[in-house]
Amino acid sequence: MKIDRIETFLLHAAPPGHGGWASRNWLFVKVYTDEGLTGLGEASGWPRVVETAIQDLTPLLIGEDPQHIERLWQKMMCAIMGHGMTGIVGAGAMTGIEMALWDIKGKALGVPVWSLFGGKMRDRVRIYAHAHTRERARTLVDEGYTAIKTGGIKNCVETVAAIRDEVGAEVDLMVDVHGPPWLTTRDAIALGQALEEFDLLFYEDPVAPENVEGIARVSAAVNLPIAAGERHATMWGVRELIEREIVDVIQPDTGRAGGLLQMKKMAAMAEAHYITMAPHDGSLGPVAEMAAVHLMATLPNFLILEHLADDVPQRYEVMTGQPVIADSHIIVPDTPGLGIDIVEEAIARYPSTGNVSMPEDTYDYSYVYARHARSQWLSGQQTPPPKYRPGHVF
Ligand SMILES: [Mg+2]
């Protein structure tokens, strides 16, 4: 069997409008073989740019036997190495192709992808959903969810307190601060310490991902499990977080970590350090999620998987073999390969319309807001933030 064609499918993956998620795209990758078997993957990490990277890599793969996945991954890695640190763009491109190769191998052998990674540790994979209000948390718990994540620094402590009060002690809660550059390490420590009383499953991306020493300082000062890694690529990208045991939970993004085998290697590194894995899924589409389900089924140190509950309509239209969800879990499928396919007519209805977020006019105000929010965590006072005036220097 030989690879004879690779196609990409880029689509708009946000609600209509120009909000913060207006630039969310999904990029699906389909690898075709001369024997008629096809494989499906998904790549993130700036999808339109990743699409071009995949087109650049395609000539390296045409005519190759798709079963030699590690060798083909090394071939791609060597090909882009000269571009310097390729980061999540290069890793995203390799991820989409590599994922499709596992799908082909599974179909060729008649086994699910999880069977190729050591077999199942579990028949279902635990998931969590997102809530930013007490009411949304109640709805999710009533639907069966047993773990909920909230995020951002705006009224963070009050939001977590309200959700904990609403759902009780039995539901796992997580907080994601999204590692913004305007949040200092000291502020992240102050917020983390204010959250300690809520018994979180983890405190995620407390500072910017590039600030490894900052994450380490938060980890040393805050008595909560620390999670990070969604914006890191390849096992080398997460090595320091794991080796120094800075994090308790490593969170690779299944669409841009470098591939399923890279994630399995990361998981093994983490396992040796008593660290669990909880993959990022926030910007991803349904193909990468299903790939994560297959891989997480095999990991002894799997913790929980992010899931976009009640996502945009296209999530449920562009892929066959949708996940079966019950009691805060996705059932691990037994179909060969990933057990899914894309619906090209549905994808065509959602053309990509933008590729980067458009920061609001008050973007520089975020730094001031972070200082103000800190004063609220420390004082417990609910005071309005300072008024932003264009051009005003705080
Ligand atoms: Mg996150």
Residues whose N, C-alpha, C, O or C-beta is under 5 A from the ligand:
A	BS01	MG	D176 E230
